[in-house]
Amino acid sequence: MEANVKRVASVLIAPAPHMVGDGFRVHNFFPSGYKLKMSPFFLLDYNSKINFSARKKPRGVGVHPHRGFETITIAYHGAVAHHDSAGNSGIIHPGDVQWMTAASGILHKEYHEEAFSVKGGDFQMVQLWINLPARHKMSPPKYQDIKQANIQKHYLQNNGGVIEVIAGEYQDLKGFASTFSPLHLFNARLNKGGKAVFTFPSNFNTGFVIIEGGIRINDEEVAGVDQFVHFSNEGSEIKIEALENSIILVLSGEPINEPIAQYGPFLMNNSEEIQQAISDYNQGKFGYLEE
Ligand code: MN
């Protein structure tokens, strides 16, 4: 094994799922499911593929607040509609990404998109919570609607597949999304036999979600669908080879080395700021959004 290889620390199975509202059946890989060093990524909810029956009234999660971080939703099957108190709304379909910066505070609701709900079908999504550095926690809210057509694509050699750069960069190709701290977020869509190499600074916290298929990593470990691969903080280079047609969500970011205080949908640096968030929310300072 070469010295510069970023080795697999563990390959983790999906924890038992729970429902978020009635529209998302998620496995929480962290921070509840496993205690992993993944900052700036604070939470990873993985809605593994599930078939929802047809229903006129869309399933989902009603109006709720967030402060102090960003929620990123990545769609693989099905469609989700979003509305927030800053006046932003959008629908994400497979291949699309919604990047919502709650920052100083927002109310939003997340439901299955109407046409999808009426038809029913397969549903598979990831929601990430990305922490914000203290100096950006009270920035104005922001919304980045990232359609598949706007996502930068690096095509691999020998028809190996494509690396979609959502944020950060892959081999000088810069992603569409703006971020508040250095991080990379890719969808690697590999054809069977396809190979890719990723290089991240050794201190960047790094993981893969295997959305579809299976891969060999660094010529030694194997990971399959619905598993999370956690990497060590030594070395930089990760080599993968697809054992079948595969989709891998790749996340890597520079840790935010600041204290964390969390209470439900608020993610701040200390308990005073949490109390302030609760007080501001109760006083209606997060705006208004119709149920
Ligand atoms: Mn939410």
Boltz pocket constraint, residues with backbone or C-beta under 6 A from the ligand:
constraints:
  - pocket:
      binder: B
      contacts: [[A, 64], [A, 65], [A, 66], [A, 71], [A, 108], [A, 110]]
      max_distance: 6.0
